């Protein structure tokens, strides 16, 4: 029951996200004169949000935390397709980080409009904008790579802890075969 409701909610929110993002895009296009260059932030946010919603609906990632354990695993009905779940979960994670980048850029732009015109030059000069976006994206990409490869990764001990901590029946997944990202702090040396 839980699994069906959870997956249905993920798909419903994906559809709602696409609907509301389409409405937001239409409003930004109709009021391009009033919105100005800020509409490009809106477009990038809309695209990123749609990618996030689709990848979230594909994987239906479920977050499980217990003392010393933090795990995201694919609870989607497509969990058996390991490569698809791995790609979808990494796209989900990266689009989440990109949404954070969009929010930070939006805040900087509004701060530049209100308080500091020097900050606004980052967004009005094309090469400065590209440099800012590429360097920010590179920073987030490096962080994501480190997080998924060193801190959060799929290991057999983690799967055993997941199997012991959760009953796989409500999720309709096999924890020994499902793609998951997680960390077991008790067994990791990175915390010391």
N, C-alpha and C positions, 0 to 999 in steps of 0.2 A: 504493500500500500504506500509506504513512505517513498519508495523509489519512483513509483509512477507519478505521484504528486510532485516530487522534486523535479523530475525531468519535465513534466508538463509546465511547471512554473518557469523553468529555464527557457523553454521554447516560447512560452507566452511573453516573457520579458524581452526575448529577442525580437519577436514580432512588434511589440509596443515600442521598442527602441528604434527599429527601422521606421515605423510610422511617425513617431515624434521627431526623429532626425530628418525625415523627408519634409515635414511641416516646417522645421527650423530652417532648412535649406531654402525652401520656397520663400519664407519671410525675408531671409537675408538677401535673396536675389531681387525681390520686389522692392526692397528698401535699400538698395546698394548705395544710393546717394547719401542717405542719412547715416548708414552704418560705416561707410568708407572702407579703409583697408582692414578694419577689424573683421570684415566678412571672411577674409582668408583664414583667420583663426577659427571662425565658425565652421568653414568647410573642412579644414583639417581635423577639427574636433569631431565633426559628424562622421567623416570617413573612418577615423580611428575607433569611434564608438560603435559603428556598425561592424567593423572587423572584430572588435572585442565581443560584441553580442553574439555574433555567429559562432566564433570559436568557443565561447562559453556555453552556448546551446549544444554544440557538437560534443563537447567533453563532459558537460555537467559536472565540473569539478566539485568534489566534496571535501571540506576541510575537517580533519580530525586532529584534535590535540588531546594529549594526555600528559601526565607528568614526565617531562623530558623528551616527548615525542611531538613532532609537528609534521603532518602529512597532508598533501593534496592528492587525491586519486580520482580517476575518471569513473564516474558513476553512470555514464551514458549507456544506452542500449548498444552502442557501437564499441564498447570497451574491448571487445575481442580483437579489433583491428589495431594492433599495438602501434604500428607506424603512424597511422592516422591520428591516434590519440596523443602520441608524442609530439607530432607536428602541431596539432590543435592546441595542446596545452602550452607549448612554447610560444605559439602565436598569441594565445590568451595572455600569457605572462608579459610578453613584449608589448602588446597593445595596451595593457594596464600601465606599464611604464611610460608608454607614449602619451597616454591620457594625462599622466602626471606632468609630463613635459609640456603638453598643451596648456594645462592649468597654470604652470609656472610662467610660461610665456605670456599668457593672458594677463596674469597679475603684473608682470613687468611692464607690459604695454600700458595697462591702466595706470600704473604708478608713474610711468613716464608722461602720460597725458596730464596727470594732476599735479605732480610734484617736481619732476626732474626731466628737463628736455634733453639732457645728455643721454639718458637711458632710452628716450624715444628715438634717438638717432640709430640705435641698433635695428629698429624695425622700419625705418624710413629709407635707409641705405641698403640696396639689394645685397651687396657683398658682405656687409656686416650681418644682415639677417641670415644669409646662407652660412656664414662662419659660425654664428651663434647656434643655429639649428644643428649643423653637422657636429660641432663640438659637444653640444648637449646630448645629441643622439648617440654619439660615440661613447660618452661617459656612461649613459644608461645601458648601452649595449655591453660594455665591459663589465658593468655591475651585474647585469643579468647573466652573462656568461659565467662569471665567478660564482654567482649564487646558484645557478643550476648545475654547474659542473663540480664545484668544490663543496658548497654547503648543502644545498638541496639536490640530492640525486637518489636514484633508485638502487637499493641494495637489499640483499637477501635477509639480513637481520631485521631491517625495517619492515619488510613484508611479513616476517614472522611475528613481530610486535603488533602489526596491523591485524593479522589474522587472530592473534590472541586477544586483542582489545576490542575488536568488533566482530559481530556475527555477519558473515557475508550474505546470508539469506535475504535480509531486507534490502540490500543493494543490488542483488542479482549479478554480482561480480565474483570472480575468482581472484583473491588477493595475491596468489602466487604468480599470476600471469598478467594482471592489470598494470598499466603504466601509472606510476605515481612519482611525485616529487616530495621529498621529505628529509627530515634530519632527526637523528636520535642523539640528543645532547649527552646522554649518559655514555655513549660509545665514541663520541667524537672528541678529537684532541683540539679542535679549533676554538673551543670555549676557554681553555686554560690560558 
